[in-house]
Structure formats: C-alpha cells, structure tokens
Amino acid sequence: MRFGKGLTSTTVVAALCLAACSSPATDPLQQGQAFVAKGELASAVIAFRNAVQASPAAPPARLALGDALERTGDLTSAEQHYRRALELGGDPAYLVPKIAIILMDRSDLMTLVHDFGGRELPTAAANSDLRGILASTYLILGEKTKALEELSKVKVQTPAVRLARAQLALSEGRDADASAELDRALKEKEPPWWVLRAVARVYWAKGNSEKALDAMQSAHARVGAHPDVMGEYAEKLLRAGKVDQARKLLVQLKVQAPSHYRTAVLDAMLQVESGNYEAAYASAVRVLVALPEHLPMLLLAAKVEVERGELLAAETRLQKILSQNPQMLEALRLRYLLELRQGKVQLARSTLDKALRVAPTDPGLLAAAADLAWARGDKGSAIRQITLASEQEPAQAPLLARLAEMKHAVGQVEEARNAIDRAIELSGKQATNREAVLRATLRMRFLDKAKAMVQSDIAKRAKDPEPLMWMAAVLGQEGNTQGAFEHTNLALDARADYYPALFALARMLNSPEREKAYAQRLQTALGSGSRDARVYLDQVRRLQRSGAGVEQLGAVFDQGLKADPRSVELRDAAVRYWLAQGRKDRALTLATEGEAAQPDKVALVALAASTNQAMGNHETAVKKYGQLVARFPGHVDWTLTYAGSLIQAGRSVEALAVLGKLVAQRPEEPRAYRALATLQMDEKKPQDAVVTAHMLRDYPRLSLPGLLLLGDVYARAGDKQEALKAYAELAKAGAGDVAMARKIGLLDRLKLDAQANTELKQWLQSSPNNVQALSLAAKREYAKENYAASAHYLERIVELQPRNPTALNDLAWCYTKSKNPAALAVAKKAVELDPQNANLLDTLAEAQALAGQTREAMATLRQAQLLAPELVSVKSHLAQLSAGAGEQQPAEALPLGADERKPDRNAAARLQADKNRL
C-alpha cells in the first residue's frame, strides 16, 4: 500500500476482512468492521481485540485494532499495535508513516526522529512521504538544515512533501510560494487526511477561514470517525460562526469518543456559546485533568472563576498560561480585569502596559488605558490614548463618544462637538451604540444634537418604543417633565410591556392620577402576555404596597409563570413568596415543576434543593445539592452549600469528608479551609481545625487568610495566647486593621473590657478616620445600648463615605433606637442607594413608623418581605404593625422570635466607588 496515494483506514480494514476465510458470523475481523460501519467503535475495539487474541501473530488483526484505537483517540495503544504489525511483517510503506504521524500528533518528535530518521521505505512515494514528515518535524524543532537535507532526498512530490515545502516557505517569509505549494497539495489525487488537516491549520493561521474549513471538511471525509479530526473541524466551524454544524459533530463525538479530550473541549466551547458557563467550566476542568497545559481550557476556566469571584484560583491559572505564553493577549486582558477586581491598580496598569506592547493599536486596550489615566488625573495621557483608540479601523462610535466627553471635560467644547457628530454618524443602525452615544451627548448637554438624533430615529422606526424613550430622556434633560411623561406613554402605546418605559413611569408618580395611570399600564402589560419577569415582579410590589391579599399576589405570579414557565427569576420570586406566606406546599410544587421542566437548568435544581431545605426536607435537599456537586466537581459555592445541607441533615461526618475533599481539589480557596475548620470546631476537633488553619497559612499567597483563620480557631478554642500571637503575625504581615478588630473582639469575649477599651482608644487616636475602627466602636456602644454614642461613630463614617448604604442604614437604625426623628431622612438615603436590600427597607419601615407613617411602613415591610422572606426581623415588625393597625396575619407567617439587628452587620462594608469605576 502506498501511504502517499492514501487508501483510507476504512478501505484498509475492509480489504483485510475480505481476505479472511471465516464466516462473517464468527470472524471477529468482520464483526469489528461491521461495528466500524455503524460507528460503534467501542464494540469494534472489542471485536478486533478478540481477533488479535485469536491470531496474535497476524498483521491484519493488529492493523485493524490499531485503526479502531486511533479512531477512539487512544493513540498510544494504536501505536503499539501498528509497531507490532510492522514487526510481524506488515507493509512498512503504510505502517511507518502512520506511526510517524501518531508520534507527531502526540508531540513525541524526538522519538519520531530517533526511530525513523534513517529509515528507507520500499516505494519511492512512501519514502518521499517519510522524508516530508521528517522535514516538517525538523522545522518544528527549529533544525532547518536537517529539514532541507530530508527534502533533498525526495523522489516524488507527494502531498506530504508539498506540505513540508510550504512550511519551509512560511518560515522564510515566502508566503506566495507557501500558498502555491498548499494549493498543489490540495490538487493531488486523494491527499492523506493528516496533510489536509495540516493545510487547514496553515490557512487558518493565515486568516483564510474558508479554505481552512474546506480542507478540514476533506480531512474529515477521508478519515471519518477520528476524534482529533472531528473535534478540530468542529472547533473551526464554531469559531467561524457555524454553530449548528459544530453541534452535529459534537453529538457524533459524544457517541464515538465520549472520553476524548476533544469532546470535552468542544462541549465547553459550545456551552459558552449557549451562555452555560458552569457547564462549560465542568467540561474545561475535565480536559485539564488529562491535559493540564491546555491553554484554551485554562483560559476558559479562569474566566469563569473571575466571574464567580474565585480570584486566587483564576490568578493561578493565568500565571500558568502566561508562563507558557507571556504574550497571549486574552490572558493579559483577563489578568488586567482580575487585578482591578482585586484592587491591585498598580499591577493592573503594568499588565495593561504589557498587553499594549503586544497589541499597541488594540482599541479596547487603549480605551482601558485611557480610563485608568483619567482616573488618576492624567487627563493629557487619557485623551491621547482614547484619541489613538478612536482612530483605529473600523472606527467605533462609543470610543468617539468617550473622546468627546473627555474633550468636553477639559474645556475643548468645539472639538467635543466634532467628535460627537462623527460618533452619531458612525452609530448608524446599531441600537446599542446609538444609546451609548446619546447618553454621552446628554451628559455633555448637547441637547440640540441629542434631539436631532432621536427625531431621526423616530422617523426611521415609527413603531419602535426605544427612540420614543430616548426622546423622553432628552425632554427630561430640558426640564420638560410633561413631555417626558407623554413620550414615555407613547413608548408604552408602541409596546405595552416595554420595561424601560414602565420603569421610567414608576419614577414619575407624583400624583394620584399618575399612580392610577401607572397601575393601568402595568395591568395592560400583563394582559399583553408579557414574558418579561420584571413586569410581573413590579406588579407584585405595587400590589404589596397597596395592601393586596395573599391570593391576589399569588395570581400575578401564576400569570407570569403561565406566560413564561422557563423564567428562573420569576419562579424563584414566587417560591420565596409562598414560603414567606407559610404555603410550603405551593412553594414546593412550583420548585419541583420548574426542575422537572428544565432538569439541565442549574438554578432550578438549586431552587428545588433550597426549597426542600427550607421545608425541613433535609435528605431531599442533600440529594439535590449532591447532584449539583457531581455535575460541577470542585465548584466552591455548590460544595459549601452541599456540606451545609449535610450538616443540617445531621450528617456532619460526611460533611467533613466533603469539605476535606474540597480543600484538596481547590487548595487556593480560603473559604474551603474556613468552612472545614469551623465544622471541625463544631465537632469538638480543635486540633484538626488548627491543622487546617496551618495548611491555609502555608499555602503560597494565602498566609494572610491563613493567619486570620489560625487566630480565630485559637480564639474559639479559648487559647488566648496563641490567638493573640496569630493576630500579631497577621498585623506584621500587612493586615493590621483586621488583626486589631479580631484582637479587641477576643478581649471582649474574655470580659477583659479595660484592655479592649484601651486598645480601641489607641487605635482611634492613631487612625481617627479608620472606618473599621469606627465601625467596631459603634458596634460595641450599640451592644451596651449606648445608642447616641454608637450613632456618633456612625456619623463620622457617613461623613467619610456619604454614599455607603450600609453605614447610612446603621446610622438610621441607631437613630430609631434613640427615637431620633433624623432616622427617616437617613434611611431614605440608604434605600435610594440600594433599593433592593431588605435590611435597608426594614430600617426605613422602622423610621416611617417612628414618624407616624404606619401605612407606609407596612407597605415598605411587605416589599422587604418579598425580597427576603427568610428575614425574621421583617416578619416580626410587620406582625407588630399589623396587630397595632387591627389587621390579621396568617398564623403560619408569624415569627417565633425577633431577629434583632446590630450595626455593622456587613463588617464595615465599603463602596470603593473609584475602584468599581475602573
């Protein structure tokens, strides 16, 4: 057989089977071939193994088994059987190049050179193929002279030789010669599949995706069920936007090679395409178990970990990627974002500089650099960088709009107007870009340009609500509130459930007439069969504020879920609502129906689990959380939740095992160690907890959380000296504020009040504006019921952080405890900053009640109850106000006890607005 002229593997096996003399019913070779024809490769491998066992010295059986193994992706075993077939007298003209290609696929290039470098094959074509393979290998190894030597021995210009010549031309910058050789290789009669694949890779690297896909399609047609070829072809189809074709190949791969890494890679990529990032992460992790250096999967895993907030894990992966490929642009982009999330602004700037050295004209990087420069006050550099970004082709409207804003801010008004004119022109029909440009225009108060822009859009899209809402925004900026109101209603005339208009309308309710109009608009939106969960949730909130009955609110949830039974947001809100009302049966039905309808939807499995847990069905909750952990092994949040459900089910020993495994799987995640140490302390195993804390402290880059945990473990165990020692080391390591807060807390628990007071006094004297010290002081005074003194410290925090809703809320709460009428105004400010926070709404309700606004307080509490049905303080306060107003509450909804709150519940939370803006 001549490899260069290339009989396909299927043809080879068929010929072998035809040569056999047994009957098809009993001959394992023919049985195996039948399985291959049906795509049942696992069964084919078994049949061919039987053939080898029956005739171990027969080359045909070895060859057939090697071919089947190669098709399943087991290249090592395939190579072994091909080599054995060669030893038994198999045709070297066919087998040697085949073994060489397997070695090349496995990147075992030195073995390839060692075993076949001096080998001569019996036919001119096969020998030329081997010379071409060796030349390509030497080029990969950077040994050009040896590659040229191999090519000088060529007698026949086979596709393999032409490929090597093309690779040589590319390495010398002779692109035209390379293209000519590739075209000649493709024109040969039946070029081998591996040549077609290599040609596809070259074309892809050159940016010719069309030719690359054609070559990959031909390779796939030649080799059939080969997981490497199918997977690579599918990846290229996906990257070229041909998602449906890629999905079809994935289906085949899952059947033919379910455990092959290509199958997991493609599954991960398609899950990302569908927005299923958790499933994509699970597939990526499976790949990384087998191939820990696989860069695309490392990058995918790191992206998901950044999104989850598992920043140390992501940082470890990115370091690994960049150590292999320090110029990988996507990895540099992600590390830049990661470092911003970590608050490491200086490191982020350094990473951004490295990325710009790789891609100095990348618009996104230039825009990020401009924003960083602007944030640190270097406006000149910012304008230069955003100008350069806006000059790149194709020009982007949002970048020009950002340039305009920067120019406007430094007083270059005419240049700003010119830049925004070009941005408006470029934004064209792209609604997202149009809105971004419009917002920039409004911020600069170029109202004439904004109005002209919107009028143009209204003329072009007469039935579209979006430009009508834009006009409402323009009129609002002009101070024409009536015009804004009218255009908002026009947008709702165009589409009854257009949520931006409904949301805007809700902020214009300054009269009973408008309240009534808003109620009618919401009802019309619901009547339109809207599938927007926000419309139904807004209707529920409106009805709650008006004191509507339980069943009336439930009917709105039912209507919404009937319109869109797949809405996770609405189902979750409905379940929480019915749990808050004590209707556990109805809550469980909704959760169970949602999971049954969409069993692959992670959020719905979690909802069913949490609902069962809330109802006391702990074993069912354990089972469901266990399913999530099985689907997403190593997922920190799910595993911690699973361990918690085991604890609630009285299965602490199993929870310890689960958390111990999590620490082993994710050694870079401090939460895993803390959860394990906490449970170990609960289970009266303080020495085990100390060991866990030491493991965390000794892990690279985790000494700070490790020392903190170590101190906390010793403090809980009552070992004052060791705890203080750990906190002292923590302070030396750079976490002085946390260490001091822990130290004072320990002294308080040990009733060493005088020493605690002295420590806190010294801390405040040395750092009078330290928010953590002020928070701790407020908390201690509150515990003593010195509400005025507590408020004094909180007032200072609010001065330092006037937009910190937590600090405002705590101050308002202290004011309510001391009957200070200032509570209402402060509570309103807090809610304005974080309107969906049930704790803040609870405080506002207390302030409203203090001011004699009982009905408003009850409406606020009902809104809080919808947001957080499990919050006992909301239930307690609502029950008290309802009883005082003569209203009846369902018995099952009444709390068993009040959850009295204290200031600083979020441990001196900070907005860090500057960092967030970056």
Solvent accessible surface area in square Angstrom, and as a share of the most:
residue,aa,sasa,rsa
1,M,88,0.39
2,R,99,0.36
3,F,17,0.07
4,G,3,0.02
5,K,96,0.41
6,G,8,0.07
7,L,92,0.46
8,T,38,0.22
9,S,13,0.08
10,T,63,0.36
11,T,58,0.34
12,V,2,0.01
13,V,3,0.01
14,A,34,0.26
15,A,49,0.38
16,L,22,0.11
17,C,7,0.04
18,L,152,0.76
19,A,84,0.65
20,A,31,0.24
21,C,137,0.82
22,S,60,0.39
23,S,57,0.37
24,P,89,0.56
25,A,82,0.63
26,T,97,0.56
27,D,9,0.05
28,P,30,0.19
29,L,18,0.09
30,Q,46,0.20
31,Q,64,0.28
32,G,0,0.00
33,Q,30,0.13
34,A,52,0.40
35,F,58,0.24
36,V,15,0.09
37,A,84,0.65
38,K,131,0.56
39,G,14,0.14
40,E,75,0.34
41,L,3,0.02
42,A,75,0.58
43,S,37,0.24
44,A,0,0.00
45,V,17,0.09
46,I,109,0.55
47,A,5,0.04
48,F,1,0.00
49,R,109,0.40
50,N,71,0.36
51,A,5,0.04
52,V,15,0.09
53,Q,147,0.66
54,A,78,0.61
55,S,52,0.34
56,P,72,0.45
57,A,70,0.54
58,A,31,0.24
59,P,36,0.23
60,P,45,0.29
61,A,3,0.02
62,R,35,0.13
63,L,16,0.08
64,A,0,0.00
65,L,1,0.01
66,G,0,0.00
67,D,6,0.03
68,A,0,0.00
69,L,6,0.03
70,E,9,0.04
71,R,13,0.05
72,T,33,0.19
73,G,20,0.19
74,D,53,0.28
75,L,20,0.10
76,T,69,0.40
77,S,25,0.16
78,A,0,0.00
79,E,17,0.08
80,Q,108,0.48
81,H,25,0.11
82,Y,0,0.00
83,R,63,0.23
84,R,96,0.35
85,A,1,0.01
86,L,32,0.16
87,E,125,0.56
88,L,47,0.23
89,G,65,0.62
90,G,11,0.11
91,D,49,0.26
92,P,38,0.24
93,A,2,0.01
94,Y,11,0.04
95,L,3,0.01
96,V,0,0.00
97,P,0,0.00
98,K,10,0.04
99,I,0,0.00
100,A,0,0.00
101,I,6,0.03
102,I,2,0.01
103,L,0,0.00
104,M,43,0.19
105,D,40,0.21
106,R,84,0.30
107,S,88,0.57
108,D,42,0.22
109,L,19,0.09
110,M,126,0.56
111,T,44,0.26
112,L,0,0.00
113,V,29,0.17
114,H,156,0.69
115,D,51,0.27
116,F,4,0.02
117,G,17,0.16
118,G,75,0.72
119,R,87,0.32
120,E,112,0.50
121,L,14,0.07
122,P,93,0.58
123,T,48,0.28
124,A,53,0.41
125,A,3,0.03
126,A,0,0.00
127,N,19,0.10
128,S,1,0.01
129,D,0,0.00
130,L,0,0.00
131,R,1,0.00
132,G,1,0.01
133,I,1,0.00
134,L,0,0.00
135,A,0,0.00
136,S,7,0.04
137,T,0,0.00
138,Y,18,0.07
139,L,33,0.17
140,I,108,0.55
141,L,61,0.30
142,G,63,0.61
143,E,61,0.27
144,K,86,0.37
145,T,106,0.62
146,K,95,0.40
147,A,0,0.00
148,L,82,0.41
149,E,94,0.42
150,E,9,0.04
151,L,9,0.04
152,S,89,0.57
153,K,79,0.33
154,V,20,0.11
155,K,159,0.68
156,V,50,0.29
157,Q,71,0.32
158,T,6,0.04
159,P,5,0.03
160,A,1,0.01
161,V,0,0.00
162,R,42,0.15
163,L,4,0.02
164,A,0,0.00
165,R,69,0.25
166,A,0,0.00
167,Q,47,0.21
168,L,12,0.06
169,A,1,0.01
170,L,52,0.26
171,S,76,0.49
172,E,72,0.32
173,G,58,0.56
174,R,94,0.34
175,D,78,0.41
176,A,83,0.64
177,D,67,0.35
178,A,0,0.00
179,S,34,0.22
180,A,35,0.27
181,E,23,0.10
182,L,0,0.00
183,D,42,0.22
184,R,112,0.41
185,A,0,0.00
186,L,58,0.29
187,K,170,0.72
188,E,46,0.21
189,K,160,0.68
190,E,90,0.40
191,P,12,0.08
192,P,6,0.04
193,W,25,0.09
194,W,13,0.05
195,V,0,0.00
196,L,6,0.03
197,R,12,0.04
198,A,17,0.13
199,V,0,0.00
200,A,0,0.00
201,R,102,0.37
202,V,18,0.10
203,Y,6,0.02
204,W,69,0.24
205,A,91,0.70
206,K,85,0.36
207,G,64,0.62
208,N,56,0.29
209,S,47,0.30
210,E,128,0.58
211,K,80,0.34
212,A,0,0.00
213,L,16,0.08
214,D,81,0.42
215,A,2,0.02
216,M,0,0.00
217,Q,102,0.45
218,S,47,0.30
219,A,0,0.00
220,H,37,0.17
221,A,81,0.63
222,R,42,0.15
223,V,10,0.06
224,G,30,0.28
225,A,15,0.11
226,H,3,0.01
227,P,2,0.01
228,D,11,0.06
229,V,0,0.00
230,M,2,0.01
231,G,0,0.00
232,E,9,0.04
233,Y,15,0.06
234,A,0,0.00
235,E,17,0.07
236,K,17,0.07
237,L,4,0.02
238,L,15,0.08
239,R,131,0.48
240,A,39,0.30
241,G,56,0.53
242,K,93,0.39
243,V,32,0.19
244,D,102,0.53
245,Q,80,0.36
246,A,0,0.00
247,R,93,0.34
248,K,136,0.58
249,L,11,0.06
250,L,15,0.07
251,V,96,0.55
252,Q,74,0.33
253,L,1,0.00
254,K,98,0.42
255,V,111,0.64
256,Q,35,0.16
257,A,5,0.04
258,P,94,0.59
259,S,112,0.72
260,H,19,0.09
261,Y,63,0.24
262,R,28,0.10
263,T,6,0.03
264,A,15,0.11
265,V,2,0.01
266,L,0,0.00
267,D,14,0.07
268,A,0,0.00
269,M,28,0.12
270,L,3,0.02
271,Q,41,0.18
272,V,52,0.30
273,E,96,0.43
274,S,58,0.37
275,G,40,0.39
276,N,73,0.38
277,Y,116,0.44
278,E,46,0.20
279,A,25,0.19
280,A,0,0.00
281,Y,4,0.02
282,A,7,0.06
283,S,0,0.00
284,A,0,0.00
285,V,35,0.20
286,R,130,0.47
287,V,1,0.01
288,L,16,0.08
289,V,123,0.70
290,A,71,0.55
291,L,67,0.33
292,P,64,0.40
293,E,91,0.41
294,H,35,0.16
295,L,40,0.20
296,P,59,0.37
297,M,3,0.01
298,L,3,0.02
299,L,15,0.08
300,L,20,0.10
301,A,0,0.00
302,A,0,0.00
303,K,91,0.39
304,V,8,0.04
305,E,0,0.00
306,V,13,0.07
307,E,143,0.64
308,R,42,0.15
309,G,34,0.33
310,E,1,0.00
311,L,34,0.17
312,L,38,0.19
313,A,3,0.03
314,A,0,0.00
315,E,22,0.10
316,T,55,0.32
317,R,48,0.18
318,L,0,0.00
319,Q,82,0.37
320,K,70,0.30
321,I,0,0.00
322,L,15,0.08
323,S,88,0.57
324,Q,79,0.35
325,N,58,0.30
326,P,89,0.56
327,Q,119,0.53
328,M,40,0.18
329,L,42,0.21
330,E,74,0.33
331,A,0,0.00
332,L,3,0.01
333,R,63,0.23
334,L,14,0.07
335,R,43,0.16
336,Y,17,0.06
337,L,92,0.46
338,L,0,0.00
339,E,15,0.07
340,L,19,0.10
341,R,130,0.47
342,Q,46,0.20
343,G,25,0.24
344,K,76,0.32
345,V,29,0.17
346,Q,131,0.58
347,L,96,0.48
348,A,0,0.00
349,R,49,0.18
350,S,48,0.31
351,T,3,0.02
352,L,3,0.02
353,D,73,0.38
354,K,82,0.35
355,A,1,0.00
356,L,24,0.12
357,R,169,0.62
358,V,52,0.30
359,A,21,0.16
360,P,81,0.51
361,T,73,0.43
362,D,25,0.13
363,P,31,0.19
364,G,43,0.41
365,L,4,0.02
366,L,7,0.03
367,A,17,0.13
368,A,21,0.16
369,A,8,0.06
370,A,0,0.00
371,D,56,0.29
372,L,3,0.02
373,A,1,0.01
374,W,54,0.19
375,A,65,0.50
376,R,122,0.44
377,G,52,0.50
378,D,53,0.28
379,K,87,0.37
380,G,38,0.37
381,S,21,0.14
382,A,0,0.00
383,I,22,0.11
384,R,162,0.59
385,Q,50,0.22
386,I,1,0.00
387,T,38,0.22
388,L,72,0.36
389,A,2,0.01
390,S,2,0.02
391,E,105,0.47
392,Q,35,0.15
393,E,143,0.64
394,P,110,0.69
395,A,20,0.16
396,Q,76,0.34
397,A,2,0.02
398,P,49,0.31
399,L,19,0.09
400,L,6,0.03
401,A,4,0.03
402,R,72,0.26
403,L,15,0.07
404,A,0,0.00
405,E,33,0.15
406,M,0,0.00
407,K,31,0.13
408,H,57,0.25
409,A,61,0.47
410,V,57,0.33
411,G,55,0.53
412,Q,72,0.32
413,V,68,0.39
414,E,115,0.52
415,E,84,0.38
416,A,0,0.00
417,R,65,0.24
418,N,87,0.45
419,A,11,0.08
420,I,0,0.00
421,D,61,0.31
422,R,105,0.38
423,A,0,0.00
424,I,30,0.15
425,E,138,0.62
426,L,71,0.35
427,S,0,0.00
428,G,39,0.38
429,K,202,0.86
430,Q,110,0.49
431,A,39,0.30
432,T,112,0.65
433,N,33,0.17
434,R,18,0.06
435,E,49,0.22
436,A,39,0.30
437,V,0,0.00
438,L,3,0.02
439,R,132,0.48
440,A,1,0.01
441,T,0,0.00
442,L,15,0.07
443,R,148,0.54
444,M,11,0.05
445,R,134,0.49
446,F,11,0.05
447,L,30,0.15
448,D,85,0.44
449,K,34,0.14
450,A,0,0.00
451,K,56,0.24
452,A,60,0.46
453,M,6,0.03
454,V,0,0.00
455,Q,96,0.43
456,S,42,0.27
457,D,7,0.04
458,I,42,0.21
459,A,85,0.66
460,K,153,0.65
461,R,67,0.24
462,A,78,0.60
463,K,184,0.78
464,D,40,0.21
465,P,10,0.07
466,E,34,0.15
467,P,0,0.00
468,L,21,0.10
469,M,26,0.11
470,W,15,0.05
471,M,11,0.05
472,A,5,0.04
473,A,47,0.36
474,V,0,0.00
475,L,15,0.07
476,G,36,0.35
477,Q,63,0.28
478,E,75,0.34
479,G,56,0.54
480,N,66,0.34
481,T,94,0.55
482,Q,94,0.42
483,G,7,0.07
484,A,8,0.06
485,F,29,0.12
486,E,85,0.38
487,H,41,0.18
488,T,0,0.00
489,N,24,0.12
490,L,81,0.41
491,A,0,0.00
492,L,2,0.01
493,D,95,0.49
494,A,43,0.33
495,R,115,0.42
496,A,25,0.19
497,D,22,0.12
498,Y,26,0.10
499,Y,25,0.10
500,P,60,0.38
501,A,0,0.00
502,L,0,0.00
503,F,103,0.43
504,A,20,0.15
505,L,1,0.00
506,A,37,0.28
507,R,184,0.67
508,M,41,0.18
509,L,46,0.23
510,N,120,0.61
511,S,33,0.22
512,P,107,0.67
513,E,122,0.55
514,R,36,0.13
515,E,85,0.38
516,K,134,0.57
517,A,28,0.22
518,Y,6,0.02
519,A,21,0.16
520,Q,101,0.45
521,R,48,0.17
522,L,0,0.00
523,Q,98,0.43
524,T,73,0.42
525,A,0,0.00
526,L,3,0.02
527,G,64,0.62
528,S,67,0.43
529,G,42,0.41
530,S,4,0.03
531,R,145,0.53
532,D,28,0.15
533,A,11,0.09
534,R,110,0.40
535,V,0,0.00
536,Y,1,0.00
537,L,10,0.05
538,D,18,0.09
539,Q,5,0.02
540,V,0,0.00
541,R,41,0.15
542,R,52,0.19
543,L,11,0.06
544,Q,3,0.01
545,R,105,0.38
546,S,70,0.45
547,G,38,0.37
548,A,21,0.16
549,G,42,0.40
550,V,47,0.27
551,E,97,0.43
552,Q,96,0.43
553,L,6,0.03
554,G,0,0.00
555,A,55,0.43
556,V,10,0.06
557,F,0,0.00
558,D,56,0.29
559,Q,68,0.30
560,G,0,0.00
561,L,13,0.06
562,K,179,0.76
563,A,26,0.20
564,D,20,0.10
565,P,65,0.41
566,R,146,0.53
567,S,15,0.09
568,V,36,0.20
569,E,95,0.43
570,L,1,0.01
571,R,12,0.05
572,D,46,0.24
573,A,5,0.04
574,A,0,0.00
575,V,1,0.00
576,R,67,0.25
577,Y,3,0.01
578,W,0,0.00
579,L,38,0.19
580,A,3,0.02
581,Q,19,0.08
582,G,23,0.22
583,R,77,0.28
584,K,93,0.39
585,D,93,0.48
586,R,58,0.21
587,A,0,0.00
588,L,44,0.22
589,T,69,0.40
590,L,18,0.09
591,A,0,0.00
592,T,68,0.39
593,E,91,0.41
594,G,0,0.00
595,E,24,0.11
596,A,78,0.60
597,A,70,0.54
598,Q,12,0.05
599,P,82,0.52
600,D,118,0.61
601,K,86,0.36
602,V,27,0.16
603,A,46,0.36
604,L,1,0.00
605,V,6,0.03
606,A,15,0.12
607,L,12,0.06
608,A,1,0.00
609,A,0,0.00
610,S,47,0.30
611,T,1,0.00
612,N,7,0.04
613,Q,39,0.18
614,A,59,0.46
615,M,47,0.21
616,G,39,0.38
617,N,54,0.28
618,H,55,0.25
619,E,99,0.44
620,T,53,0.31
621,A,0,0.00
622,V,7,0.04
623,K,135,0.57
624,K,34,0.14
625,Y,11,0.04
626,G,18,0.18
627,Q,73,0.32
628,L,0,0.00
629,V,26,0.15
630,A,82,0.63
631,R,83,0.30
632,F,6,0.02
633,P,59,0.37
634,G,6,0.06
635,H,8,0.04
636,V,0,0.00
637,D,56,0.29
638,W,46,0.16
639,T,5,0.03
640,L,39,0.20
641,T,51,0.30
642,Y,37,0.14
643,A,2,0.02
644,G,28,0.27
645,S,1,0.00
646,L,1,0.00
647,I,73,0.37
648,Q,101,0.45
649,A,25,0.19
650,G,65,0.63
651,R,73,0.27
652,S,20,0.13
653,V,117,0.67
654,E,75,0.34
655,A,0,0.00
656,L,25,0.13
657,A,69,0.54
658,V,28,0.16
659,L,2,0.01
660,G,30,0.28
661,K,129,0.55
662,L,1,0.00
663,V,5,0.03
664,A,79,0.61
665,Q,75,0.33
666,R,13,0.05
667,P,39,0.25
668,E,16,0.07
669,E,8,0.04
670,P,33,0.21
671,R,98,0.36
672,A,0,0.00
673,Y,4,0.02
674,R,84,0.30
675,A,32,0.24
676,L,13,0.07
677,A,1,0.00
678,T,60,0.35
679,L,5,0.03
680,Q,19,0.08
681,M,20,0.09
682,D,69,0.36
683,E,63,0.28
684,K,172,0.73
685,K,83,0.35
686,P,51,0.32
687,Q,131,0.58
688,D,64,0.33
689,A,0,0.00
690,V,16,0.09
691,V,87,0.50
692,T,3,0.02
693,A,0,0.00
694,H,57,0.26
695,M,94,0.42
696,L,2,0.01
697,R,70,0.25
698,D,94,0.49
699,Y,62,0.23
700,P,91,0.57
701,R,106,0.39
702,L,3,0.01
703,S,52,0.33
704,L,69,0.34
705,P,40,0.25
706,G,0,0.00
707,L,11,0.05
708,L,32,0.16
709,L,3,0.02
710,L,10,0.05
711,G,0,0.00
712,D,26,0.13
713,V,6,0.03
714,Y,35,0.13
715,A,9,0.07
716,R,128,0.47
717,A,50,0.39
718,G,53,0.51
719,D,55,0.28
720,K,56,0.24
721,Q,128,0.57
722,E,64,0.29
723,A,0,0.00
724,L,32,0.16
725,K,118,0.50
726,A,3,0.03
727,Y,4,0.01
728,A,49,0.38
729,E,66,0.30
730,L,2,0.01
731,A,44,0.34
732,K,179,0.76
733,A,52,0.40
734,G,65,0.62
735,A,20,0.15
736,G,34,0.33
737,D,55,0.28
738,V,48,0.27
739,A,4,0.03
740,M,50,0.22
741,A,19,0.14
742,R,82,0.30
743,K,54,0.23
744,I,0,0.00
745,G,18,0.17
746,L,3,0.01
747,L,0,0.00
748,D,40,0.21
749,R,145,0.53
750,L,66,0.33
751,K,164,0.69
752,L,62,0.31
753,D,81,0.42
754,A,79,0.62
755,Q,73,0.32
756,A,0,0.00
757,N,66,0.34
758,T,68,0.40
759,E,29,0.13
760,L,12,0.06
761,K,125,0.53
762,Q,104,0.46
763,W,17,0.06
764,L,29,0.15
765,Q,123,0.55
766,S,88,0.57
767,S,36,0.24
768,P,83,0.52
769,N,80,0.41
770,N,25,0.13
771,V,13,0.07
772,Q,38,0.17
773,A,0,0.00
774,L,8,0.04
775,S,5,0.03
776,L,25,0.12
777,A,2,0.02
778,A,0,0.00
779,K,86,0.37
780,R,27,0.10
781,E,33,0.15
782,Y,15,0.06
783,A,70,0.54
784,K,106,0.45
785,E,121,0.54
786,N,67,0.35
787,Y,44,0.17
788,A,78,0.60
789,A,36,0.28
790,S,0,0.00
791,A,5,0.04
792,H,115,0.51
793,Y,51,0.19
794,L,3,0.01
795,E,65,0.29
796,R,79,0.29
797,I,4,0.02
798,V,26,0.15
799,E,119,0.53
800,L,61,0.30
801,Q,39,0.17
802,P,85,0.54
803,R,158,0.58
804,N,3,0.02
805,P,17,0.10
806,T,19,0.11
807,A,6,0.05
808,L,5,0.03
809,N,2,0.01
810,D,3,0.02
811,L,8,0.04
812,A,0,0.00
813,W,6,0.02
814,C,0,0.00
815,Y,20,0.08
816,T,12,0.07
817,K,66,0.28
818,S,48,0.31
819,K,145,0.61
820,N,51,0.26
821,P,116,0.73
822,A,44,0.34
823,A,1,0.00
824,L,29,0.15
825,A,60,0.47
826,V,21,0.12
827,A,1,0.01
828,K,91,0.39
829,K,115,0.49
830,A,1,0.01
831,V,19,0.11
832,E,135,0.61
833,L,51,0.25
834,D,46,0.24
835,P,66,0.42
836,Q,94,0.42
837,N,42,0.21
838,A,9,0.07
839,N,43,0.22
840,L,8,0.04
841,L,4,0.02
842,D,0,0.00
843,T,0,0.00
844,L,16,0.08
845,A,0,0.00
846,E,43,0.19
847,A,1,0.01
848,Q,16,0.07
849,A,33,0.26
850,L,65,0.32
851,A,58,0.45
852,G,60,0.58
853,Q,59,0.26
854,T,51,0.29
855,R,180,0.66
856,E,88,0.40
857,A,0,0.00
858,M,6,0.03
859,A,12,0.09
860,T,13,0.07
861,L,0,0.00
862,R,36,0.13
863,Q,27,0.12
864,A,0,0.00
865,Q,12,0.05
866,L,5,0.03
867,L,35,0.18
868,A,15,0.12
869,P,7,0.04
870,E,120,0.54
871,L,29,0.14
872,V,51,0.29
873,S,2,0.01
874,V,1,0.00
875,K,44,0.18
876,S,8,0.05
877,H,20,0.09
878,L,5,0.02
879,A,16,0.13
880,Q,111,0.49
881,L,32,0.16
882,S,0,0.00
883,A,74,0.57
884,G,73,0.70
885,A,55,0.43
886,G,61,0.59
887,E,67,0.30
888,Q,166,0.74
889,Q,48,0.21
890,P,52,0.33
891,A,83,0.65
892,E,105,0.47
893,A,8,0.06
894,L,83,0.41
895,P,35,0.22
896,L,193,0.96
897,G,41,0.40
898,A,65,0.51
899,D,62,0.32
900,E,101,0.46
901,R,9,0.03
902,K,105,0.44
903,P,1,0.01
904,D,20,0.10
905,R,80,0.29
906,N,87,0.45
907,A,80,0.62
908,A,7,0.05
909,A,33,0.26
910,R,94,0.34
911,L,64,0.32
912,Q,93,0.41
913,A,48,0.37
914,D,95,0.49
915,K,80,0.34
916,N,116,0.60
917,R,182,0.66
918,L,51,0.25
